[in-house]
Amino acid sequence: MADERPKGSYTYPNTSDDPDRTNVLKNRWGIETHSELRVKEYRATAVRMAELAEGDGPQGNFDKAHLKAIHGYIFQDVYEWAGQTRNESPVVEGQRVEPIGGLSKGGTSFLPGSRIEMGLDEALKPIRDPQALRNATIEEFPERTEQVLSEQNFVRPFREGNGHAQEACICELGRLYGREIDVSVITKPRMIEASIATTNDRPVPQ
């Protein structure tokens, strides 16, 4: 029986010790350095983020399908797997890749890949009830959105681009309910701290 396990990879082969050429994500331009990819990705996603801010792009109910669609819209010009979560097995350059189960960064472990669907459902709960959002006070609305951001940061559903997708989703939610949300006030250290607190406050996923 033929071996049908995924044989592809999210990254280009490492043929150099140069950190700029190590573990570079495969992209639609075929760029194999982090420095060049970073610039091209920034320019491409900035255009898509601006379009979303103007009301273009996917519409939805701020559920996991909506979040995936937003990620897919933002990164459609950059990655073949845009809009697919890391528990899926997308085709990259003609080969299917393995789902990403364990993921960690800076000593923080994120939700196991097998739990992403359930994790996203839980993370998005605070913005699921339109009536509660309409009735939310000026303090309650940002509290709900910050809770969603910290929960999503723990889930970390995508291989790359989580921050952009989360920001666009929350800003779109704010526009829908006439609330201006400035995600820049939520600093990176604060987000990491919230994510760690979220992780520590829950049982270890089985």
C-alpha positions as CSV (number, residue, x, y, z in Angstrom):
1,M,0.0,0.0,0.0
2,A,1.4,3.4,-1.0
3,D,2.3,5.9,1.7
4,E,-0.4,8.6,1.6
5,R,0.9,10.7,4.5
6,P,1.3,14.4,3.8
7,K,4.8,15.1,2.5
8,G,4.7,18.8,1.9
9,S,6.1,21.6,4.1
10,Y,5.0,25.1,5.1
11,T,8.7,26.3,4.7
12,Y,11.4,26.2,2.0
13,P,14.3,23.7,2.6
14,N,17.0,25.2,4.7
15,T,20.1,25.2,2.5
16,S,22.0,27.9,4.4
17,D,23.0,28.8,8.0
18,D,21.9,32.3,7.3
19,P,19.0,33.0,9.7
20,D,17.4,35.2,7.0
21,R,17.1,32.1,4.9
22,T,16.1,29.6,7.6
23,N,12.5,28.4,7.9
24,V,11.0,30.9,5.5
25,L,7.4,30.2,4.8
26,K,6.5,29.2,1.2
27,N,4.8,32.1,-0.4
28,R,3.2,33.1,-3.7
29,W,6.2,35.1,-4.8
30,G,8.7,32.4,-4.2
31,I,10.7,34.7,-1.9
32,E,13.2,32.7,0.2
33,T,14.4,35.4,2.7
34,H,12.6,36.6,5.8
35,S,13.7,40.2,5.1
36,E,12.2,40.5,1.6
37,L,9.1,38.5,2.5
38,R,8.4,40.7,5.4
39,V,8.3,43.8,3.2
40,K,6.2,42.2,0.5
41,E,3.8,40.7,3.0
42,Y,3.4,44.0,4.8
43,R,2.6,45.9,1.6
44,A,0.1,43.2,0.4
45,T,-1.7,42.8,3.7
46,A,-1.9,46.6,4.3
47,V,-3.9,46.9,1.1
48,R,-6.3,44.1,2.2
49,M,-6.6,45.5,5.7
50,A,-7.5,48.9,4.3
51,E,-10.2,47.3,2.1
52,L,-11.6,45.6,5.1
53,A,-11.7,49.0,7.0
54,E,-13.7,50.4,4.1
55,G,-16.3,47.7,4.5
56,D,-15.1,45.4,1.7
57,G,-14.2,41.7,2.2
58,P,-16.2,38.8,3.8
59,Q,-19.3,39.4,5.9
60,G,-20.3,37.0,8.7
61,N,-21.4,36.5,12.2
62,F,-18.1,36.9,14.0
63,D,-17.8,33.1,14.4
64,K,-14.9,30.9,13.5
65,A,-16.0,30.7,9.8
66,H,-16.0,34.5,9.7
67,L,-12.5,34.7,11.3
68,K,-11.1,32.2,8.7
69,A,-12.7,34.1,5.9
70,I,-11.1,37.3,7.2
71,H,-7.6,35.6,7.4
72,G,-8.1,34.3,3.9
73,Y,-8.9,37.7,2.6
74,I,-6.0,39.4,4.2
75,F,-3.4,36.9,3.2
76,Q,-4.8,35.7,-0.2
77,D,-1.9,37.4,-2.1
78,V,0.8,35.9,0.2
79,Y,0.1,32.3,1.2
80,E,-1.8,29.4,-0.5
81,W,-3.1,28.3,2.8
82,A,-4.7,31.6,3.7
83,G,-7.9,31.1,5.6
84,Q,-7.0,27.6,6.8
85,T,-6.2,26.9,10.4
86,R,-3.2,25.0,11.6
87,N,-5.2,21.9,12.4
88,E,-6.1,21.5,8.7
89,S,-3.9,19.9,6.0
90,P,-3.6,22.4,3.2
91,V,-1.9,21.9,-0.1
92,V,1.3,24.0,-0.5
93,E,3.1,24.0,-3.8
94,G,1.2,20.9,-4.9
95,Q,1.9,18.8,-1.7
96,R,-0.3,18.4,1.3
97,V,1.2,19.3,4.6
98,E,0.8,17.9,8.1
99,P,-1.5,19.7,10.6
100,I,0.4,21.6,13.2
101,G,-0.4,20.1,16.7
102,G,2.0,21.7,19.2
103,L,2.9,25.3,18.9
104,S,4.9,27.5,21.3
105,K,6.6,30.8,21.3
106,G,8.8,32.5,23.9
107,G,8.1,29.8,26.5
108,T,4.3,30.0,26.0
109,S,2.5,26.9,24.7
110,F,-0.6,27.5,22.7
111,L,-3.7,25.3,22.3
112,P,-3.1,21.9,20.7
113,G,-4.1,21.7,17.1
114,S,-6.7,19.1,17.8
115,R,-8.6,21.5,20.0
116,I,-8.7,24.6,17.7
117,E,-12.3,24.3,16.6
118,M,-13.6,24.0,20.1
119,G,-11.1,26.7,21.3
120,L,-12.3,29.2,18.7
121,D,-16.0,28.6,19.6
122,E,-15.1,29.3,23.2
123,A,-12.9,32.3,22.4
124,L,-15.6,34.0,20.3
125,K,-18.4,33.5,22.9
126,P,-18.2,37.1,24.3
127,I,-19.1,38.6,20.9
128,R,-21.7,36.0,19.9
129,D,-24.8,37.7,21.4
130,P,-25.8,40.7,19.3
131,Q,-28.3,41.9,22.0
132,A,-25.6,41.8,24.7
133,L,-23.2,43.8,22.4
134,R,-25.9,46.4,21.6
135,N,-26.6,46.9,25.3
136,A,-23.0,46.8,26.4
137,T,-21.8,49.9,28.2
138,I,-18.8,51.9,27.1
139,E,-16.7,49.9,29.6
140,E,-18.2,46.5,28.8
141,F,-17.8,46.5,25.1
142,P,-13.9,46.8,25.1
143,E,-13.8,44.3,28.0
144,R,-15.5,41.8,25.8
145,T,-13.3,42.5,22.8
146,E,-10.1,42.3,24.9
147,Q,-11.3,39.0,26.3
148,V,-11.7,37.7,22.8
149,L,-8.3,38.9,21.7
150,S,-6.5,37.2,24.7
151,E,-8.5,34.0,24.2
152,Q,-7.7,33.9,20.4
153,N,-4.0,34.6,21.2
154,F,-4.0,31.4,23.3
155,V,-5.8,29.4,20.5
156,R,-3.4,30.8,17.8
157,P,-5.4,29.2,15.1
158,F,-3.3,30.1,12.1
159,R,0.3,29.1,11.1
160,E,1.0,32.8,10.6
161,G,-1.0,36.1,10.6
162,N,-3.1,35.6,13.7
163,G,-2.7,39.2,14.9
164,H,-3.9,40.7,11.6
165,A,-6.9,38.5,11.5
166,Q,-7.9,39.2,15.1
167,E,-7.4,42.9,14.7
168,A,-9.5,43.1,11.5
169,C,-12.3,41.0,13.1
170,I,-12.5,43.1,16.2
171,C,-12.4,46.4,14.3
172,E,-15.1,45.2,12.0
173,L,-17.2,44.3,15.0
174,G,-16.7,47.8,16.4
175,R,-17.8,49.4,13.2
176,L,-20.9,47.2,13.1
177,Y,-21.9,48.4,16.6
178,G,-20.8,52.0,16.2
179,R,-17.8,51.6,18.5
180,E,-14.3,52.8,17.6
181,I,-11.8,50.2,18.7
182,D,-8.1,51.0,18.9
183,V,-6.3,47.7,19.2
184,S,-3.0,49.5,19.3
185,V,-3.6,50.3,23.0
186,I,-3.4,46.6,23.8
187,T,0.4,46.3,23.8
188,K,2.2,43.1,22.9
189,P,3.5,42.5,26.4
190,R,0.0,43.0,27.8
191,M,-1.4,40.5,25.2
192,I,1.2,37.9,26.1
193,E,0.5,38.5,29.8
194,A,-3.2,38.0,29.2
195,S,-2.6,34.9,27.1
196,I,-0.4,33.4,29.8
197,A,-3.0,34.2,32.5
198,T,-5.7,32.6,30.2
199,T,-3.5,29.5,29.9
200,N,-2.9,29.2,33.6
201,D,-6.6,29.6,34.5
202,R,-7.7,26.6,32.4
203,P,-7.2,22.9,32.7
204,V,-4.7,21.3,30.4
205,P,-6.5,20.2,27.2
206,Q,-6.6,16.5,26.7
